Amino acid sequence: MTTPQGIRDYLAQTVTKGGSDLHLTVGAPPAARVHGSLQALEEMSFDAGQVRELILGTMNETQRSKLEDDWELDYAIEVSGVGRFRGNVHFCRQNIEAVYRYIPAEIPELSTLGHYPILEEICHLQRGLVLITGVTGSGKTEVCIISAKDLRDSLRHHHYFGRPYRIFFSAQFLAH
């Protein structure tokens, strides 16, 4: 049996293929979600020990402890030269499994996401509460990020409520 690559190699392959997520599951090869479909990155399936080693290798002791206490963990990792990823690690059938979502460094234009034009109008409303909902991979986070960027550009102030690991705005982005 060949030795699996490091998780950073699998994350880089996922991004190179244009994938949104890396899935690490016991009894299956590592897989990238590309345009909604899973594509194996290896021919071999991973056993529980291999998956555990790959995943735990990305965490510090505090994160490992929290995973053991809560049986799940959301956290962020950054791979030099590749990008940032939001990780969701959880137990499934007494084994650790994970999904890592790629967070692009560049904020796209709303028109490039393929949503209806009315969404752009909604993003520019001056009053009210807008809830962004949808299935996994439908672009909720991207719409929130783009909305925050548009608000910053048009109103010179904004508020973004979300999990802190979802997006990283550089100091240049936040500067007025």
Order of alpha helices (4+ residues) and beta strands (2+ residues): alpha-beta-beta-beta-alpha-alpha-beta-beta-beta-alpha-alpha-alpha
